Amino acid sequence: MLIEQTLEKMNAMKLSGMAEGLRLQLGSAEHVKLPFDDRLGLLVDAEWIAREQRKLGKRLRAAKLRYAASIEDVDFRHPRGLDRQQVLSLATCSFVHSHHNLVITGPTGVGKSYLACAYVERACRLG
């Protein structure tokens, strides 16, 4: 009964990631063997990850991307004239931090929109 009350309080305090982490710990014999400090650290990590995932989801929804694209999925084998080093260099999104624009040009059907969505997705992941 005490555990259920604790989980309800965690959810009321908007610590749902921590509550889910506690549920996982209670269901695992491995976690019982860990010292208190380690278990608490795992709970804090679970909450941090859950919050970061919610922020990322919110940014991606706000971006309203046309394609579910990522830089890791860009195919450099196809002959489109993409410079791998330049594409990966731009994937650091340093141009965003330095307030520069990115213009992607090329003929129809080579994947300009996909590449743009991939850069937006990367920028969202980097915050």
C-alpha positions in Angstrom: 0.0 0.0 0.0 2.9 2.4 0.8 4.4 1.8 -2.6 1.2 2.7 -4.4 0.9 5.9 -2.4 4.4 6.8 -3.2 3.8 6.2 -6.9 0.7 8.3 -6.8 2.6 11.1 -5.1 5.4 10.9 -7.6 2.9 11.2 -10.5 1.1 14.1 -8.7 4.5 15.9 -8.4 5.0 15.3 -12.2 7.8 12.8 -11.6 6.4 10.2 -13.9 9.8 9.1 -15.1 10.9 8.5 -11.6 7.7 6.6 -10.8 8.2 4.4 -13.8 11.8 3.8 -12.8 10.7 2.7 -9.3 8.1 0.3 -10.8 10.9 -1.2 -12.9 13.2 -1.5 -9.8 10.5 -3.1 -7.8 9.9 -5.7 -10.5 13.6 -6.6 -10.8 15.6 -8.8 -8.5 18.8 -7.2 -9.9 18.0 -3.8 -8.5 17.4 -5.1 -4.9 21.1 -6.0 -4.7 22.2 -2.4 -5.5 23.0 0.1 -2.8 20.6 2.9 -2.0 22.8 5.6 -3.7 22.9 3.6 -6.9 19.1 3.0 -7.0 18.4 6.7 -6.3 20.8 7.6 -9.1 19.0 5.3 -11.5 15.6 6.9 -10.5 17.0 10.4 -11.0 18.4 9.3 -14.4 15.0 7.8 -15.4 13.3 11.1 -14.6 15.9 13.2 -16.5 15.6 10.9 -19.6 11.8 11.1 -19.4 11.8 14.9 -19.3 14.3 15.2 -22.1 12.2 12.8 -24.3 9.1 14.9 -23.6 11.0 18.1 -24.6 12.2 16.4 -27.8 8.8 15.2 -28.6 7.4 18.7 -28.1 10.0 20.3 -30.3 9.5 17.7 -33.1 5.7 18.2 -33.0 6.2 22.0 -33.2 8.5 21.6 -36.2 5.7 19.7 -38.2 8.3 17.9 -40.3 7.1 16.6 -43.7 9.4 13.5 -43.4 10.6 11.5 -40.5 14.2 12.0 -41.5 17.5 11.8 -39.7 21.1 12.5 -40.7 22.0 8.9 -39.9 19.6 7.7 -42.6 21.0 9.9 -45.4 22.2 7.6 -48.2 25.6 8.8 -49.6 25.9 6.0 -52.1 23.3 7.4 -54.4 24.9 9.8 -56.9 23.4 13.1 -55.8 26.5 15.1 -55.4 26.4 15.2 -51.6 29.7 15.9 -49.9 29.7 13.5 -46.9 32.0 15.7 -44.9 30.0 18.8 -45.5 26.7 17.1 -44.6 28.1 15.7 -41.4 29.8 19.0 -40.6 26.5 20.8 -40.9 24.9 18.1 -38.7 26.6 19.7 -35.7 24.1 22.6 -36.2 26.7 25.2 -35.4 25.1 27.4 -38.1 22.0 27.6 -35.9 24.1 28.8 -32.9 25.9 31.3 -35.0 22.5 32.6 -36.5 23.3 31.6 -40.1 20.9 30.3 -42.6 21.2 27.0 -44.5 20.1 26.9 -48.2 19.8 23.5 -49.9 19.7 23.6 -53.7 19.6 21.0 -56.4 17.4 19.5 -59.1 14.0 18.1 -58.5 13.8 14.8 -56.7 17.2 14.5 -55.2 16.1 14.8 -51.6 16.4 18.4 -50.6 13.3 18.4 -48.4 14.4 15.1 -46.8 17.8 16.6 -46.0 16.2 19.8 -44.6 14.0 17.6 -42.4 17.0 15.7 -41.3 18.8 18.9 -40.2 15.7 20.1 -38.4 15.4 16.8 -36.6 19.1 17.0 -35.6 18.6 20.6 -34.3 15.6 19.4 -32.3 17.7 16.6 -30.7 20.5 19.0 -29.9 18.0 21.3 -28.2 
